[in-house]
Amino acid sequence: MDHTNPPHQNQPQNPYLSFELEMFREYLRQNQQTFNMNVAGMLASLAIATVGSFAIFHGKAIEGTFTTTAGTGGLALCCKRSQESSRESAKKLEKLLKELKSASKS
């Protein structure tokens, strides 16, 4: 059970507004989880690239080059995925809000 937002605090009386507030909370929770996963991926990729750099400096050029390239590529993919997921989440939220507003007018 989520104890961060007790149901009796800060809840609007209008059921539509209450539902919209819950949607925003879920949106924020999902974005926070996505951000955390992307940061973990970036840190792992950065660590791999760093290991590759050390390998290059210690005379293992081929292994270091491949390791650094893999780490840098992973970092680029994590950044791209982070941007895509942010845009995707915003579009989904906008679509859902439009549907709710049109349903409430009907």
N, C-alpha and C positions, 0 to 999 in steps of 0.2 A: 504494500500500500504506500502511496506517495504522501509523505507527511510534509512536503515543502509548501504545498498550497492547500490548507484545510478548506473544505467545501463551504464553510460558513463565512469565510472572510472574503471581502472584495467581490462578491458575486452580485451581478445586476439582477433586478427582479424580472426583467423581460427575458423569456426563454430564448428568443433569437439571439440577444446579446450574450447570454450565458453560453450558448453553443458557439458563438463566434469567438468568445474569450477562450474557450477550451480548444478551439481550432488553432488559435494563435499560440497557445501553450504547447500544443503538440508540434506545431511548426518549429518553434524555438527549440524544443527538445531534439527533434530530428536533425536540425541544423547543428546543434551542439555536438551530437554524436558523429555527424559527418565531419565536422571540423576536427574533432579529436582523432578520428581514424586517419584523416589526411595528414595531420601533424605527426602521428606515429609513422606513417609511411614515408614522410619527408625526412624524419630523423633517421630512420633505417637506411634510406637511400644515401643520406649524407654520410652516415657511418661507413657504408660500403665504399663510397667515393674516397673517403679519407684513408681507408685501408689500402685502396688502390694507389693513392698518392704515395703513401709510405713504401709500398712495394716498388714503385718506380725509383724512389730515392735510394733504395737499398739494392739496386742493381737487377731487379726482376722486371725488366721493361715490358715484356709481352704480357705477363700476368697482371702487372700493375695497370697497363693500358686497358685491358679488357675489364678489369674490376672497376676502375675509375669510370669507364664508359657506361658500364651497367648501373653504377650508382647514380651517375648524372642523368642517365635516361630515365631511371625510376623516379628521380626527383622531378623531372619535367612532366612525367605522366601524372604524378600525384598533384602537381600544381594545376595541370589541365583538368583533371577530374574534379578537383575542388571548385574550380570556376564553373564547370558544367553542372555540378550538383546544386550549386547555389542558384544558378539561373533556372534550373528545372524546378526546384522547390518554390521559387517565387512565382513561376508560371502556374504551378499546380494550385498554390494558395489563391492567386488572382481568379483562376477559373472557378474554384470552389466558392469564393466570396460572391462572384457574379451569379452563380447558380442559386445561392442562398438568398440573395437580394431579390432575384426575379421570382423565386418561390414565395417569399414573404409578401410580395406585392400582389400575388394571385389570390 
